[in-house]
Amino acid sequence: MRTLIIPLAVSLFLLASAAAPLALAESEIEKDVRDAARDLDKGIEHDGKETRKELSHDGHELSKEGDHLDKERHKEDKLLDKEEKKLF
């Protein structure tokens, strides 16, 4: 029986010794994954803010262009009204 217990104890000790660095490596990997996920979230958030700014700017420019076109159309309508009055 003794011949089985000593090798078993040594095997368990070696197994425990080998498992400690693996657990440490696993926690390092988990930390790296969390850090990478956090960095990715920050990048996505930053890109989203930039996209919203660009879309807002584009919308503002389109609105200004639309206002300008409305003014031009209004001028053309006035000219057409004058031409119609001349004809009648």
Secondary structure, DSSP 8 states (H G I E B T S, - for coil): -HHHHHHHHHHHHHHHHHHHHHHHHHHHHHHHHHHHHHHHHHHHHHHHHHHHHHHHHHHHHHHHHHHHHHHHHHHHHHHHHHHHHHH-
